[in-house]
């Protein structure tokens, strides 16, 4: 059986010195370098595969210092501190002897407690009632995901007219469908196109500088979600002086909040 493109992309090989060796994937190529979500997933996977790992991810922050060139890279993941139920990690990705990504991760053993979701899933049509986005893709990685926009689709006209809001809501999942896990959830958390292109449709140069993912789901919730659709919602807070931030949420079809994300994006005019 052929490996799923995502699994092939995030595959890492442990080295003698304890670092991991990986390669960029043509299947997840972006305009410059790889899709940021796949790079973040590769960084997380170094911790997920580490023999000293404790528990599951609670949060991940990655800082994109430079775009990766096509080819191999190394990832080091070091447990900076381990307590009885929590663990803090320092992550660094290098290519040709230079740092291209820095990051931190917080892992922990979850326990049963009272809980509630204040950020509830918005009402949108079910996936079957929303047309799948089609048409030529400017970049390869977009073809790895099924997207059905309920609101705020990619602009049809790049005329620069202020849209007054940057919100997007869409159903999404891996293509071909794949059972959800922490690595793939990390990739899905970065599927949203830059909010400046939604608010003011101009193809200005952009690049995510830093992204944080907060995992509200445990492994059992991911397993029950399986390969079903996720509803994503994203919106910016402010565009100013060459940077903007955007937040996003992902719910499963049962309305359970799986993840929230926040990222800072550079743009140029």
C-alpha positions as a Python dict, from the first residue, in 0.01 Angstrom:
ca = {
    (1, 'X'): (0, 0, 0),
    (2, 'X'): (134, 344, -94),
    (3, 'X'): (208, 586, 186),
    (4, 'X'): (-15, 890, 222),
    (5, 'X'): (162, 1205, 90),
    (6, 'X'): (145, 1358, 438),
    (7, 'X'): (313, 1061, 606),
    (8, 'X'): (588, 1064, 344),
    (9, 'X'): (639, 1438, 395),
    (10, 'X'): (674, 1428, 776),
    (11, 'X'): (886, 1111, 787),
    (12, 'X'): (1206, 1156, 991),
    (13, 'X'): (1506, 929, 1042),
    (14, 'X'): (1687, 932, 1375),
    (15, 'X'): (2061, 996, 1350),
    (16, 'X'): (2351, 872, 1563),
    (17, 'X'): (2372, 1205, 1748),
    (18, 'X'): (1999, 1196, 1836),
    (19, 'X'): (1888, 1451, 1577),
    (20, 'X'): (1640, 1367, 1302),
    (21, 'X'): (1693, 1383, 927),
    (22, 'X'): (1407, 1485, 701),
    (23, 'X'): (1350, 1613, 349),
    (24, 'X'): (1125, 1874, 196),
    (25, 'X'): (834, 1737, -6),
    (26, 'X'): (745, 1847, -358),
    (27, 'X'): (384, 1752, -276),
    (28, 'X'): (369, 2037, -21),
    (29, 'X'): (562, 2302, -213),
    (30, 'X'): (463, 2666, -163),
    (31, 'X'): (548, 2979, -360),
    (32, 'X'): (882, 3003, -181),
    (33, 'X'): (993, 2692, 6),
    (34, 'X'): (748, 2440, 153),
    (35, 'X'): (402, 2497, 300),
    (36, 'X'): (451, 2628, 655),
    (37, 'X'): (202, 2381, 800),
    (38, 'X'): (408, 2083, 682),
    (39, 'X'): (726, 2235, 826),
    (40, 'X'): (552, 2287, 1161),
    (41, 'X'): (428, 1927, 1149),
    (42, 'X'): (782, 1804, 1082),
    (43, 'X'): (907, 2000, 1383),
    (44, 'X'): (635, 1852, 1604),
    (45, 'X'): (705, 1505, 1472),
    (46, 'X'): (1062, 1526, 1604),
    (47, 'X'): (916, 1550, 1954),
    (48, 'X'): (646, 1291, 1888),
    (49, 'X'): (917, 1041, 1786),
    (50, 'X'): (1163, 1130, 2060),
    (51, 'X'): (1231, 846, 2308),
    (52, 'X'): (1207, 1088, 2603),
    (53, 'X'): (867, 1222, 2508),
    (54, 'X'): (611, 1248, 2790),
    (55, 'X'): (241, 1274, 2706),
    (56, 'X'): (84, 1455, 2413),
    (57, 'X'): (120, 1808, 2277),
    (58, 'X'): (-62, 2090, 2454),
    (59, 'X'): (98, 2373, 2257),
    (60, 'X'): (354, 2431, 1984),
    (61, 'X'): (521, 2754, 1873),
    (62, 'X'): (735, 2767, 1561),
    (63, 'X'): (928, 3067, 1431),
    (64, 'X'): (1010, 3059, 1061),
    (65, 'X'): (1359, 3210, 1039),
    (66, 'X'): (1400, 3136, 668),
    (67, 'X'): (1234, 2947, 386),
    (68, 'X'): (1370, 2595, 343),
    (69, 'X'): (1542, 2507, 18),
    (70, 'X'): (1448, 2184, -155),
    (71, 'X'): (1639, 1897, 0),
    (72, 'X'): (1741, 1752, 336),
    (73, 'X'): (1727, 1919, 677),
    (74, 'X'): (1795, 1818, 1036),
    (75, 'X'): (1575, 1869, 1341),
    (76, 'X'): (1693, 1865, 1700),
    (77, 'X'): (1441, 1833, 1983),
    (78, 'X'): (1563, 1871, 2341),
    (79, 'X'): (1354, 1826, 2657),
    (80, 'X'): (1449, 2140, 2850),
    (81, 'X'): (1259, 2033, 3162),
    (82, 'X'): (1050, 1732, 3255),
    (83, 'X'): (819, 1719, 3555),
    (84, 'X'): (587, 1442, 3668),
    (85, 'X'): (314, 1530, 3418),
    (86, 'X'): (454, 1810, 3199),
    (87, 'X'): (745, 1851, 2962),
    (88, 'X'): (898, 2155, 2790),
    (89, 'X'): (1084, 2118, 2459),
    (90, 'X'): (1325, 2328, 2256),
    (91, 'X'): (1325, 2260, 1882),
    (92, 'X'): (1563, 2375, 1608),
    (93, 'X'): (1564, 2295, 1237),
    (94, 'X'): (1882, 2345, 1036),
    (95, 'X'): (1971, 2327, 671),
    (96, 'X'): (2323, 2361, 528),
    (97, 'X'): (2447, 2454, 874),
    (98, 'X'): (2205, 2746, 917),
    (99, 'X'): (1898, 2772, 1139),
    (100, 'X'): (1574, 2790, 942),
    (101, 'X'): (1327, 2731, 1228),
    (102, 'X'): (1323, 2765, 1604),
    (103, 'X'): (1042, 2646, 1826),
    (104, 'X'): (915, 2537, 2162),
    (105, 'X'): (660, 2275, 2255),
    (106, 'X'): (473, 2195, 2573),
    (107, 'X'): (365, 1833, 2628),
    (108, 'X'): (169, 1688, 2914),
    (109, 'X'): (-33, 1401, 3056),
    (110, 'X'): (-399, 1501, 3047),
    (111, 'X'): (-641, 1409, 3325),
    (112, 'X'): (-1017, 1408, 3353),
    (113, 'X'): (-1157, 1740, 3478),
    (114, 'X'): (-1462, 1959, 3432),
    (115, 'X'): (-1457, 2126, 3090),
    (116, 'X'): (-1658, 2346, 2852),
    (117, 'X'): (-1610, 2512, 2512),
    (118, 'X'): (-1690, 2883, 2516),
    (119, 'X'): (-1592, 2927, 2152),
    (120, 'X'): (-1869, 2721, 1998),
    (121, 'X'): (-1889, 2610, 1638),
    (122, 'X'): (-2079, 2854, 1413),
    (123, 'X'): (-2380, 2740, 1216),
    (124, 'X'): (-2292, 2665, 855),
    (125, 'X'): (-2428, 2423, 594),
    (126, 'X'): (-2305, 2064, 624),
    (127, 'X'): (-2007, 1969, 404),
    (128, 'X'): (-2222, 1790, 145),
    (129, 'X'): (-2415, 2114, 87),
    (130, 'X'): (-2103, 2325, 24),
    (131, 'X'): (-1929, 2307, -311),
    (132, 'X'): (-1571, 2191, -312),
    (133, 'X'): (-1323, 2459, -419),
    (134, 'X'): (-1193, 2382, -766),
    (135, 'X'): (-980, 2543, -1032),
    (136, 'X'): (-608, 2579, -1094),
    (137, 'X'): (-395, 2602, -781),
    (138, 'X'): (-106, 2847, -774),
    (139, 'X'): (91, 2621, -540),
    (140, 'X'): (119, 2245, -505),
    (141, 'X'): (34, 2205, -136),
    (142, 'X'): (-323, 2328, -186),
    (143, 'X'): (-394, 2008, -381),
    (144, 'X'): (-327, 1804, -65),
    (145, 'X'): (-640, 1939, 106),
    (146, 'X'): (-1011, 1930, 30),
    (147, 'X'): (-1165, 2272, 97),
    (148, 'X'): (-1531, 2371, 94),
    (149, 'X'): (-1581, 2743, 162),
    (150, 'X'): (-1901, 2835, 345),
    (151, 'X'): (-1788, 3199, 375),
    (152, 'X'): (-1492, 3408, 264),
    (153, 'X'): (-1353, 3208, -24),
    (154, 'X'): (-1033, 3294, -207),
    (155, 'X'): (-1105, 3614, -404),
    (156, 'X'): (-1235, 3574, -755),
    (157, 'X'): (-1113, 3925, -847),
    (158, 'X'): (-782, 4068, -728),
    (159, 'X'): (-890, 4431, -748),
    (160, 'X'): (-770, 4561, -411),
    (161, 'X'): (-1118, 4669, -302),
    (162, 'X'): (-1151, 4666, 78),
    (163, 'X'): (-1393, 4386, 173),
    (164, 'X'): (-1456, 4529, 520),
    (165, 'X'): (-1382, 4198, 697),
    (166, 'X'): (-1133, 3914, 675),
    (167, 'X'): (-1330, 3618, 813),
    (168, 'X'): (-1337, 3281, 639),
    (169, 'X'): (-1530, 2967, 729),
    (170, 'X'): (-1470, 2640, 548),
    (171, 'X'): (-1489, 2264, 578),
    (172, 'X'): (-1154, 2096, 520),
    (173, 'X'): (-965, 1768, 546),
    (174, 'X'): (-663, 1591, 402),
    (175, 'X'): (-689, 1478, 39),
    (176, 'X'): (-699, 1185, 12),
    (177, 'X'): (-878, 1154, 350),
    (178, 'X'): (-651, 1043, 633),
    (179, 'X'): (-723, 961, 1001),
    (180, 'X'): (-646, 1265, 1212),
    (181, 'X'): (-344, 1275, 1445),
    (182, 'X'): (-145, 1552, 1611),
    (183, 'X'): (94, 1598, 1319),
    (184, 'X'): (-179, 1624, 1055),
    (185, 'X'): (-384, 1852, 1282),
    (186, 'X'): (-81, 2082, 1294),
    (187, 'X'): (-71, 2097, 916),
    (188, 'X'): (-444, 2163, 892),
    (189, 'X'): (-403, 2452, 1136),
    (190, 'X'): (-211, 2647, 871),
    (191, 'X'): (-434, 2580, 569),
    (192, 'X'): (-597, 2926, 581),
    (193, 'X'): (-483, 3168, 313),
    (194, 'X'): (-343, 3504, 438),
    (195, 'X'): (-610, 3732, 577),
    (196, 'X'): (-478, 4038, 393),
    (197, 'X'): (-570, 3866, 65),
    (198, 'X'): (-926, 3833, 195),
    (199, 'X'): (-959, 4182, 343),
    (200, 'X'): (-791, 4362, 50),
    (201, 'X'): (-756, 4128, -250),
    (202, 'X'): (-410, 4206, -379),
    (203, 'X'): (-138, 3944, -422),
    (204, 'X'): (109, 4126, -200),
    (205, 'X'): (412, 3927, -80),
    (206, 'X'): (351, 3764, 259),
    (207, 'X'): (522, 3521, 493),
    (208, 'X'): (427, 3371, 829),
    (209, 'X'): (688, 3465, 1088),
    (210, 'X'): (557, 3283, 1395),
    (211, 'X'): (272, 3040, 1459),
    (212, 'X'): (136, 2892, 1780),
    (213, 'X'): (-101, 2595, 1794),
    (214, 'X'): (-302, 2511, 2106),
    (215, 'X'): (-426, 2151, 2113),
    (216, 'X'): (-756, 2111, 2299),
    (217, 'X'): (-808, 1754, 2176),
    (218, 'X'): (-652, 1446, 2327),
    (219, 'X'): (-558, 1134, 2131),
    (220, 'X'): (-896, 968, 2189),
    (221, 'X'): (-1085, 1267, 2050),
    (222, 'X'): (-864, 1270, 1741),
    (223, 'X'): (-930, 898, 1697),
    (224, 'X'): (-1307, 946, 1719),
    (225, 'X'): (-1286, 1232, 1467),
    (226, 'X'): (-1109, 1000, 1223),
    (227, 'X'): (-1095, 1120, 864),
    (228, 'X'): (-1406, 1338, 888),
    (229, 'X'): (-1432, 1702, 794),
    (230, 'X'): (-1317, 1983, 1021),
    (231, 'X'): (-1479, 2325, 1024),
    (232, 'X'): (-1221, 2602, 1021),
    (233, 'X'): (-1278, 2966, 1105),
    (234, 'X'): (-1014, 3235, 1077),
    (235, 'X'): (-998, 3614, 1104),
    (236, 'X'): (-737, 3886, 1145),
    (237, 'X'): (-723, 4134, 1432),
    (238, 'X'): (-516, 4417, 1283),
    (239, 'X'): (-309, 4503, 976),
    (240, 'X'): (-39, 4757, 1054),
    (241, 'X'): (313, 4858, 954),
    (242, 'X'): (392, 4547, 755),
    (243, 'X'): (251, 4283, 991),
    (244, 'X'): (-86, 4133, 1076),
    (245, 'X'): (-202, 3855, 1304),
    (246, 'X'): (-473, 3598, 1241),
    (247, 'X'): (-645, 3352, 1470),
    (248, 'X'): (-819, 3030, 1373),
    (249, 'X'): (-1028, 2753, 1527),
    (250, 'X'): (-1094, 2399, 1409),
    (251, 'X'): (-1398, 2195, 1517),
    (252, 'X'): (-1492, 1841, 1419),
    (253, 'X'): (-1833, 1764, 1270),
    (254, 'X'): (-1968, 1691, 1620),
    (255, 'X'): (-1891, 2052, 1718),
    (256, 'X'): (-1596, 1970, 1946),
    (257, 'X'): (-1319, 2230, 1943),
    (258, 'X'): (-995, 2053, 1853),
    (259, 'X'): (-743, 2332, 1816),
    (260, 'X'): (-695, 2708, 1818),
    (261, 'X'): (-408, 2886, 1647),
    (262, 'X'): (-251, 3229, 1630),
    (263, 'X'): (8, 3351, 1386),
    (264, 'X'): (191, 3669, 1288),
    (265, 'X'): (239, 3736, 918),
    (266, 'X'): (470, 3978, 736),
    (267, 'X'): (339, 4159, 430),
    (268, 'X'): (491, 4404, 184),
    (269, 'X'): (343, 4660, -51),
}
